[in-house]
Amino acid sequence: MFEKKNVGRVFVLSALALALNGLSFHAQARAVHCVNCATSAQAAAIQAQLQTVNVQLERLVGAIQGASAANTTSTEGNARIVAEAEANTTREMEAARSAIRYEPMNPCGNAALNGVTGGANDVTRDRGARVGRGSGGGGGGGGGSRAMNTALQIADGRQAAPDPNVAAAVATRGACETFARDGRRAEMCRRAGFAPANTNIHPNADVRAETLFDGPQTQANRVIRRLTVSATNEQEMTALQAFLRNLDTPIRLRELTPPELGTDAGRNYLALRDAYEARISVAMRPAHDHLLNMRSDRNTLPIINQLLASEDSAFVTNYLNNAFPQFRAEGISLLELINLEAERRYRNPDWYVRIAGASDLQLMQEKARMQALQIWLTAQMLERLQNIAIVQGMAAGAAVRSEKVPQLVEVHRAAQR
C-alpha cells in the first residue's frame, strides 16, 4: 500500500510538471502565433502538445480515482475482518456460557454447597444430640446402664435433680457400669462399691478428649480418627453425651420445693441460676456445635449419590467404605463431607491426570467450583471465630466481675448505712 501511494504521488507530480511545461509552451506558441504570425507547422506542433497534456491529465485523474477505490476497498476489507473476528469471539463465548448454563450439574463440583448449605442443618440447627437443659435430647437409650441414663436425664433437665450426694452416687455408679473397663479406674469403682463394666464398648469415653475430637474409641490405647458418628447408634451417642455432661455441670443442685421457691432466697436462687445457665450455655456452644457437625446426616445422601456417579466414583466409594460403611443409609457428617471434598482432589491420583489433560474451559470451571467451596468454608470459619470471640468475651467478663463485683457490693452496702 505504501509503495502504491508513492508511485501515485510521483506520477501526479510528473504529470503536473508536464502539464505546466505544456501550458508554458502553449502560451509561448500562442504569443508567437498571434504576434509573429506562426506558420501552420508550428500550430500543428502546438496542437499535438495540447493533446499530449490532455492525455496525461486523463491518466492522472484515472490514477487518483484508482488509488481512492483501492484505499476504500482495503479499509472495507479490514473492517470486515475485524467484525467477523469479533462476531466469532462473541459466538464462541456465548456457546461456552450456554454449555455451562444447560450442562447437568457436575458431580465433581462443590458438593458441600449443593446439598448442605440452606438445608436442615443450616436452618433448623437440629440439636437432638445436645446435652443441656430443655434441649429434648440426652440419654435414656440403650447406650448406658440405668444409672448412667438417669444421670444424663438429670443433666438434660428432664428429671428433677436429687440431693447432690444422691446425684453424685448415681453419676458415679453409671460411669463405672458403663465406661470403666480395667486399670486404676476400675479399681476405684470397686473401692466405692460399684461393679466396673464397659457395657458401652467405648472404654473411658466419658473422660477422654478423643471422644469429642476423634469420635468414641473402642480401644483404650489406640485412636482411630472418625469424622462421622452414627446418629442412630445409642452407644456412640451416650458416650458423647456423657463426655459433654462432665464438661458442663457434672453435679446439679437439688431442685427446690415450691415452699422454698416462694421465699426471697428461693427467688434469688432462680435469678442466679438463670444467669449461670446462660453463661454455661455460651461456654458449651462450640462443643455442642462440634458434636452436631460429627453426626451422620441423611441430607448428605443426594451429594453422596452425585459423587458416586462422578469420575471420582472409585475413590469416593473406597473412602466412604473405610470412613463410615453405613453411609448409604445414614449419610455422612458435615465434617466428613468437607474432608472428602478435599481428599478426592489432593489425594486422588486420577484427579491429577484429569486436570493435566483438561481444556481451558474445564480448568476454569474447576477453579470456579473450588473458589465457591473456599468461600463457603471461609463463612464457616467466620462463624466459628465469632463463637470463640463470644466465649472469650464471657471469660473476660467473668474476670472483671470476680474483681469488681465484691467492691461494688461493699460500696453499695456503705451507701445504705
C-alpha positions in Angstrom: 0.0 0.0 0.0 2.9 2.3 0.9 4.6 1.7 -2.5 1.4 2.3 -4.4 0.8 5.6 -2.7 4.4 6.8 -3.5 4.1 5.7 -7.2 0.8 7.6 -7.4 2.4 10.8 -5.9 5.4 10.6 -8.3 3.0 10.1 -11.2 0.9 13.1 -10.2 3.9 15.4 -9.8 5.3 14.3 -13.1 2.0 14.9 -14.8 1.6 18.3 -13.2 5.1 19.3 -14.3 4.5 18.2 -17.8 1.2 20.0 -17.9 2.8 23.2 -16.7 5.5 22.9 -19.3 3.0 22.3 -21.9 0.9 25.2 -20.9 4.0 27.4 -20.9 4.9 26.2 -24.3 1.3 26.8 -25.4 1.4 30.3 -24.1 4.7 30.9 -25.9 3.3 29.4 -29.0 0.2 31.5 -28.8 2.3 34.6 -28.4 4.4 33.6 -31.4 1.3 32.7 -33.4 -0.5 35.9 -32.6 2.4 38.3 -32.7 4.7 36.9 -35.3 2.1 35.0 -37.3 3.3 31.5 -36.7 3.3 29.0 -39.5 0.8 26.2 -39.9 3.6 23.7 -38.9 4.1 25.4 -35.6 0.4 25.4 -35.0 0.2 21.7 -35.6 3.0 21.1 -33.1 1.2 23.2 -30.5 -2.0 21.1 -31.0 0.0 17.9 -30.6 1.4 19.2 -27.3 -2.0 20.1 -26.1 -3.3 16.6 -26.9 -0.5 15.1 -25.0 -1.2 17.2 -22.0 -4.9 16.2 -22.1 -3.9 12.6 -22.2 -1.6 13.0 -19.2 -4.3 14.8 -17.3 -6.8 12.0 -18.0 -4.3 9.4 -16.9 -3.7 11.5 -13.7 -7.4 11.6 -12.9 -7.7 7.9 -13.5 -4.8 7.1 -11.2 -6.2 9.2 -8.4 -9.6 7.5 -8.8 -8.0 4.1 -8.8 -6.0 4.8 -5.7 -9.1 6.1 -3.9 -11.0 3.0 -4.8 -8.2 0.7 -3.7 -7.9 2.5 -0.4 -11.7 2.3 0.2 -11.7 -1.4 -0.7 -8.8 -2.1 1.7 -10.5 -0.2 4.5 -13.7 -2.1 4.0 -11.8 -5.4 3.9 -10.1 -4.7 7.2 -13.3 -3.6 8.8 -15.0 -6.8 7.6 -12.2 -9.0 9.1 -12.4 -7.2 12.4 -16.2 -7.5 12.5 -16.0 -11.2 11.6 -13.4 -11.9 14.3 -15.5 -10.1 17.0 -18.6 -12.0 15.9 -16.8 -15.3 16.1 -15.4 -14.5 19.5 -18.9 -13.5 20.8 -20.4 -16.6 19.3 -17.8 -18.9 20.9 -18.2 -17.2 24.3 -22.0 -17.4 24.2 -21.7 -21.1 23.3 -19.5 -21.7 26.3 -21.9 -19.9 28.6 -24.8 -21.9 27.2 -22.9 -25.1 27.7 -22.2 -24.2 31.3 -25.8 -23.0 31.9 -27.5 -26.0 30.5 -24.9 -28.6 31.3 -26.1 -31.1 34.0 -24.5 -30.4 37.4 -21.0 -31.8 37.5 -20.9 -34.5 40.3 -17.3 -33.4 40.9 -18.4 -29.9 41.8 -18.5 -28.4 45.3 -20.8 -30.9 46.8 -20.9 -29.4 50.2 -22.6 -26.3 48.8 -25.1 -28.2 46.7 -26.6 -30.3 49.5 -25.9 -28.9 52.9 -26.0 -25.1 52.6 -29.6 -24.0 53.0 -30.6 -27.4 54.2 -32.0 -28.6 57.5 -28.7 -28.3 59.3 -28.2 -24.6 58.5 -31.8 -23.6 59.0 -33.1 -25.6 62.0 -29.8 -26.5 63.5 -31.2 -29.7 64.9 -29.6 -30.4 68.3 -31.1 -33.8 69.1 -27.8 -35.0 70.4 -27.3 -31.9 72.6 -26.9 -32.3 76.3 -28.4 -29.3 78.0 -31.4 -28.0 79.9 -34.6 -28.3 78.0 -32.9 -29.5 74.8 -35.1 -32.5 74.4 -32.1 -34.7 73.7 -29.8 -36.6 76.0 -29.8 -40.0 77.5 -32.5 -42.6 78.1 -31.4 -45.0 75.3 -29.6 -48.3 75.4 -26.1 -46.9 75.3 -25.5 -47.0 79.1 -26.6 -48.5 82.3 -29.8 -47.4 84.1 -27.8 -45.2 86.4 -26.0 -43.5 83.5 -29.3 -42.9 81.7 -30.7 -41.3 84.9 -27.6 -39.1 85.3 -27.9 -37.9 81.7 -31.6 -37.2 82.1 -30.8 -35.1 85.2 -28.2 -33.2 83.3 -30.6 -32.6 80.4 -33.2 -31.2 82.8 -35.8 -33.9 82.0 -35.6 -35.3 85.6 -35.6 -33.4 88.9 -32.2 -33.2 90.5 -32.0 -35.0 93.8 -29.7 -34.2 96.7 -26.1 -33.6 95.5 -24.9 -36.7 97.4 -27.5 -38.9 95.7 -26.8 -37.3 92.3 -23.1 -38.0 92.7 -23.7 -41.6 93.7 -26.0 -42.1 90.7 -23.5 -40.5 88.3 -20.5 -42.4 89.7 -22.4 -45.7 89.5 -23.4 -45.0 86.0 -19.9 -44.2 84.9 -18.4 -47.3 86.5 -21.0 -49.6 85.0 -20.9 -48.0 81.5 -17.3 -47.0 80.8 -14.9 -48.5 83.4 -13.0 -51.5 82.0 -9.8 -52.0 83.9 -6.8 -50.2 85.4 -6.9 -47.7 88.2 -10.4 -46.5 87.3 -11.9 -50.0 87.7 -10.1 -50.4 90.9 -11.5 -47.1 92.3 -15.0 -48.2 91.3 -14.7 -51.4 93.2 -13.5 -49.5 96.3 -16.5 -47.2 96.0 -18.8 -50.2 96.0 -19.7 -50.2 92.3 -19.1 -53.0 89.8 -16.9 -51.8 86.8 -18.2 -52.9 83.4 -17.6 -51.5 80.0 -21.1 -52.1 78.7 -20.8 -49.2 76.3 -17.7 -50.8 74.5 -16.0 -47.4 74.4 -13.7 -47.5 77.5 -13.4 -44.3 79.5 -15.3 -42.4 76.7 -16.8 -40.0 79.3 -13.4 -38.7 80.3 -11.4 -38.9 77.0 -11.0 -35.8 74.8 -10.7 -38.2 71.8 -14.4 -38.9 72.3 -15.4 -35.5 71.0 -12.5 -34.7 68.7 -11.9 -38.1 67.1 -15.1 -39.9 67.8 -15.8 -42.6 70.5 -12.9 -45.1 70.6 -13.3 -48.8 71.1 -9.7 -49.3 72.1 -8.2 -47.8 75.2 -4.6 -47.2 73.9 -5.3 -46.5 70.2 -7.0 -43.6 68.5 -8.6 -44.0 65.0 -9.9 -40.7 63.8 -13.6 -40.8 62.8 -15.3 -37.7 61.5 -18.8 -39.3 61.3 -20.6 -40.9 64.3 -24.0 -42.6 63.7 -26.9 -40.6 64.9 -28.8 -43.8 65.4 -26.1 -45.6 67.4 -27.1 -45.4 71.0 -23.7 -46.4 72.4 -21.9 -43.7 70.4 -24.4 -41.0 71.4 -24.4 -42.0 75.0 -20.6 -41.8 75.0 -20.6 -38.3 73.6 -23.4 -37.1 75.9 -21.6 -38.5 79.0 -18.4 -36.6 78.0 -20.3 -33.3 77.5 -22.1 -33.8 80.8 -18.7 -33.9 82.5 -17.7 -30.7 80.7 -21.0 -29.0 81.6 -22.3 -29.4 85.1 -21.4 -32.8 86.5 -23.4 -32.4 89.7 -26.5 -30.3 89.8 -28.0 -28.8 93.0 -31.2 -30.3 94.4 -34.3 -28.9 92.9 -36.1 -26.6 95.4 -39.6 -27.4 96.6 -42.5 -25.0 96.0 -42.4 -23.5 99.5 -38.6 -23.0 99.2 -39.0 -21.2 95.8 -41.7 -19.0 97.3 -39.2 -17.3 99.6 -37.0 -14.3 98.8 -34.0 -16.6 98.9 -35.7 -19.1 96.6 -36.4 -16.3 94.0 -32.9 -15.0 94.3 -31.6 -18.5 93.7 -33.7 -18.8 90.5 -32.3 -15.5 89.2 -28.8 -16.5 89.9 -29.3 -20.0 88.4 -30.7 -18.4 85.2 -27.6 -16.2 84.9 -25.4 -19.3 85.4 -27.4 -21.3 82.8 -27.0 -18.6 80.2 -23.2 -18.3 80.8 -22.6 -22.1 80.8 -24.7 -22.4 77.6 -22.4 -19.9 75.8 -19.3 -21.7 77.1 -20.6 -25.0 75.9 -21.9 -23.8 72.5 -18.7 -24.7 70.5 -18.6 -28.2 71.9 -22.3 -28.8 71.0 -21.8 -27.4 67.5 -18.8 -29.7 67.0 -21.0 -32.7 68.1 -23.7 -31.6 65.7 -21.2 -31.5 62.8 -20.0 -35.0 63.6 -23.4 -36.7 63.4 -24.4 -38.6 60.3 -27.0 -36.6 58.3 -29.3 -38.0 55.7 -29.3 -34.6 54.0 -25.9 -35.5 52.5 -27.3 -38.6 50.6 -28.1 -36.7 47.4 -24.5 -35.3 47.4 -23.1 -38.8 48.0 -25.1 -40.2 45.1 -23.7 -37.4 42.8 -20.1 -38.2 43.9 -20.7 -42.0 43.4 -21.8 -41.2 39.8 -18.8 -39.0 39.0 -15.4 -39.7 37.6 -14.2 -40.0 41.2 -16.6 -42.8 41.9 -13.9 -45.4 42.8 -12.0 -43.1 45.1 -15.2 -41.9 46.9 -16.5 -45.5 47.3 -13.3 -46.7 48.8 -13.1 -43.6 51.1 -16.6 -43.9 52.4 -16.4 -47.7 52.9 -13.4 -47.1 55.2 -14.7 -44.0 56.9 -18.4 -44.8 57.5 -19.7 -48.0 56.0 -23.3 -47.1 56.8 -23.2 -44.1 54.5 -25.7 -45.4 52.0 -28.4 -45.5 54.7 -27.5 -42.7 57.1 -25.4 -40.3 55.0 -22.2 -38.7 56.5 -21.4 -35.8 58.7 -20.7 -32.3 57.6 -17.0 -32.7 58.8 -16.7 -35.9 56.8 -18.2 -34.2 53.7 -15.7 -31.3 53.9 -12.8 -33.7 54.3 -14.0 -35.8 51.4 -14.2 -32.7 49.1 -10.5 -32.0 49.8 -9.2 -35.6 49.7 -10.9 -36.6 46.5 -8.7 -33.9 44.9 -5.3 -33.7 46.5 -5.2 -37.4 47.5 -6.7 -38.7 44.3 -4.2 -39.6 41.5 -7.0 -39.7 38.9 -7.8 -36.1 39.6 -4.3 -35.0 38.8 -4.4 -37.0 35.5 -7.8 -35.4 34.6 -6.6 -31.9 35.4 -3.4 -32.4 33.3 -5.5 -33.2 30.2 -8.3 -30.7 30.9 -9.2 -27.9 28.4 -9.0 -24.3 29.4 -12.8 -24.2 29.9 -12.7 -27.3 32.1 -9.9 -25.8 34.2 -11.9 -22.5 34.6 -14.9 -24.5 35.7 -13.0 -26.5 38.3 -11.3 -23.3 39.6 -14.7 -21.7 40.0 -16.1 -24.7 41.9 -13.1 -24.7 44.2 -13.3 -21.0 44.8 -17.0 -21.3 45.7 -16.2 -24.1 48.1 -13.4 -21.9 49.6 -15.9 -19.1 50.1 -18.3 -21.4 51.9 -15.5 -22.7 54.1 -14.5 -19.2 54.9 -18.0 -18.4 56.0 -17.9 -21.5 58.3 -14.6 -20.3 59.8 -16.1 -16.9 60.4 -19.0 -18.4 62.3 -16.6 -20.4 64.5 -14.4 -17.4 65.1 -17.4 -15.4 66.2 -18.4 -18.2 68.6 -14.9 -18.3 70.0 -14.8 -14.5 70.4 -18.1 -14.6 72.3 -16.7 -17.3 74.6 -13.5 -15.3 75.2 -15.6 -12.2 75.9 -17.6 -14.2 78.5 -14.3 -15.3 80.1 -13.1 -11.7 80.2 -16.4 -10.5 81.7 -16.1 -13.2 84.4 -12.7 -12.0 85.3 -13.9 -8.4 85.6 -16.9 -9.4 87.7 -14.8 -11.5 90.1 -12.7 -8.4 90.7 -15.2 -5.6 90.7 -18.5 -7.0 91.9 -17.3 -7.6 95.5 -16.1 -3.9 95.5 -19.5 -2.8 94.1 -21.3 -4.7 96.8 -19.2 -3.3 99.6 -19.7 0.3 98.3 -23.4 -0.3 97.8 -23.8 -1.5 101.4 -21.8 1.5 102.7 -24.2 3.8 100.9 -27.2 2.3 102.7 -25.8 3.0 106.2 
